[in-house]
Structure formats: structure tokens, C-alpha cells
Amino acid sequence: MLRHNGSHTAAVLAIAILSTALGCSSTPTNSTSTTSADSPAWIDNPNGFFDQEDGSKVIYAVGIAADNPNPAARRNQALARGRSELARTISTRCQSLVVDYMQTNRDLYDMDGASSVEYYEDISRQVSDETLIGSQQARAWRDPEDGTYYVLMMLNFDDMIMEYKAKMQAAYQREAQRQRIKASAEDFESKLDEQLAKLDAMEATELNSLPSDL
């Protein structure tokens, strides 16, 4: 079973590790970049996953603001857009998790297609809202040529998974009361843990979103 490491100290450490890994600046590997030559490479990789040295995983997203003449407002706009991108990444992942779980365990449910859609949309929205509270700004960079502001937002992956599991368990209770789930609580949690264990193993193959030179 995955374990939660959401203490304040762990969050601060995660930012420090990611900041060190990202560095102050580097040459972007994306030849189509329209930013300055000395821009950090992460701005060309707007969202994905990052594996930290302590073995934990981070979800990250980049917010960009270029259309506001006020520097403070431009920074706030970049932060807001970074959180929005992070929310989309989390929501997409959670929808995939729920759909995969329900397709794999169809024999446990007495739900039609419309109910299934409502089920996973509600869970992914709740997880996005709850986990975003713990998101942090890891890096920021302003393009000296045009003033465009970039921020790198991050969130601990295990935090998202634990929130997802809590929401799935709460959803199980609701659906069980409506008698649309055939599984016992023990069977449900066992199958849920199996899915999360598979996800943890699969993520290792996806942790290549950031350029190799960071």
C-alpha cells in the first residue's frame, strides 16, 4: 500500500530537492522553443512527473503569463495558470484511475454508463480540489527579452494518491448504501490497493517528462 508523506517538513524538502535538480538555468532541449537562449529547460515541458532523489514523485505544471503590463499582476496570473494546469493534470490522472478501476472490476458494480461517468467525474473533481491546497511554487523565471513570467508548480504524487483513495472509499460507502456495489468493504479495498500498487510500478516508466540535462 502506498503511504502518505505529507508533513510540512517533507514538502519543504521536496521543493529543495526539485529546485536543486532543476538548477538556476540551462539550455532548453526543445528546438522549437520561442524563449530566450538562457531560459531554463523546464519551461519547454509544461506538465508531467518528476522522480526525486528520495524516491518520491512529484506532479508538476508550468504557468505562463505574458499579457499583463503590471509585473505583480503578471506573476499572480502565472501562478493561477500554473495551478490550473496542475489541476488538469491531476483530474486527467484521476479520471484514468477511476475508469481503469471500474472497467477492471465491472462484476462488482450494478451501474449504468451514465452513473459511471458521473462517478469518476465527481471523484476526479474532488481530488483535484483537495490536493491542490498542498501545491507549491518550486521555480520561477522571467524572460528578460519580453517580460514573460513562468512559474513551476509542484505537488507530491503520494498526496494525490492518498486523496484519491480516500475519495474512492467515500464513494464506495455512498454506492454501497444505494446497493449498486456487490463487493464487501474488504474486497473493495483489496482491489483498490492492487490498482494503486500497479500504478506505482507503472509510474516508473513515465518519469521522463523533464529534460535529461536537468
C-alpha positions, 0 to 999 in steps of 0.5 A: 500500500502506498503511504502518505508523506505529507508533513510540512517538513517533507514538502519543504524538502521536496521543493529543495530537492526539485529546485536543486535538480532543476538548477538556476538555468540551462539550455532548453532541449526543445528546438522549437522553443520561442524563449530566450537562449538562457531560459531554463529547460523546464519551461519547454515541458509544461506538465508531467512527473518528476522522480526525486532523489528520495524516491518520491514523485512529484506532479508538476505544471508550468504557468505562463503569463505574458499579457499583463503590463503590471509585473505583480499582476503578471506573476499572480496570473502565472501562478493561477495558470500554473495551478490550473494546469496542475489541476488538469493534470491531476483530474486527467490522472484521476479520471484514468484511475477511476475508469481503469478501476471500474472497467477492471472490476465491472462484476462488482458494480450494478451501474449504468454508463451514465452513473459511471461517468458521473462517478469518476467525474465527481471523484476526479473533481474532488481530488483535484480540489483537495490536493491542490491546497498542498501545491507549491511554487518550486521555480520561477523565471522571467524572460528578460527579452519580453517580460514573460513570467513562468512559474513551476508548480509542484505537488507530491504524487503520494498526496494525490494518491492518498486523496484519491483513495480516500475519495474512492472509499467515500464513494464506495460507502455512498454506492454501497448504501444505494446497493449498486456495489456487490463487493464487501468493504474488504474486497473493495479495498483489496482491489483498490490497493492492487490498482494503486500498487500497479500504478506505482510500478507503472509510474516508473516508466513515465518519469521522463517528462523533464529534460535529461540535462536537468 
